[in-house]
Amino acid sequence: MWQWHQDYGSWMRDGCARPDMATFNVMMTDTNEMGGALYLIPGSHKLGRIEPVYDESTSYKFWAMPKQRMIEVLKSSPEPVAVTGRAETCVLFHCNVLHASGHNLSADDRWHIYVSCNIVGNKPQLGPNPRPDWVVSRNWNALPPEADDGVLKAA
């Protein structure tokens, strides 16, 4: 379970200067609403960054939306959309889109991979107590340029 949040709430604290980022979600297993689906609030990125609070209510502690502000957003926004699909379904969303996921109430495991996409010029400027490398990778090398034949060259 993940509380409502914007990814930039954490990335800003990692030293990313701008919310010019996106999150790429790859479903490794079939995902339905009962299986802990990700929910997005359409258009919520247009609200800009909302000041989060540090949430310690789940096993992974992180920066989430304050409850009262989230209620206000939910009352004035389109209905949240469940992101469901077959394994290999992919979704790309802006780092300020409000999103959350509920408990997996199904009999099946739910596996997703989330990759944050950013430009090298906006890389994290890590402070004295950075999140671990598995959360904020220290590999900030740019992807190689595209070759003339449309195939990426090895870095």
C-alpha positions, 0 to 999 in steps of 0.5 A, a space after each residue: 500500500 502506498 499513500 497518495 503522493 507525488 514522486 517529486 516530493 521525494 526527488 526534490 529532497 534528493 536535490 533534483 532542482 526541477 520537476 522535469 521528470 517522469 515515472 515509467 511503470 512496467 507491470 511484470 504481472 497482470 494487474 487488476 483493481 483487487 490486486 493493489 492497482 496503481 491509481 492516478 488522478 488525471 490532470 493533477 500534475 497541473 496543481 504543481 508540487 504540493 508540500 508533502 508530510 513525512 508518512 511513517 504509517 506504512 513499511 516504506 517511509 516516504 513523503 506523502 500528501 497531507 490528508 486534508 489537502 488530499 481530500 480537497 484535491 479528491 473533491 475537486 478532481 476527476 475520479 482516480 483512474 485504476 491503472 490495470 492491464 496484462 503483464 508487460 503493460 507500461 505507463 509513463 506519468 509526470 512526477 507531479 501526478 498524484 498517485 497511490 495504490 491500495 492493498 493487494 486483496 487478490 490471491 496473486 502477487 502484484 509485481 511492478 517496476 518503477 523507473 524514474 526518468 530524468 535528464 542528466 542536467 537535473 540529476 540529484 545533488 545528494 546531501 549528507 544522508 541520501 536515500 540508498 542507491 537502490 532508491 536513488 541510483 548513483 549512475 547518472 550517465 546519459 543514454 548514448 546518442 542514437 546511431 544513424 541506423 536507429 539502433 543505440 550504440 553501446 555505452 
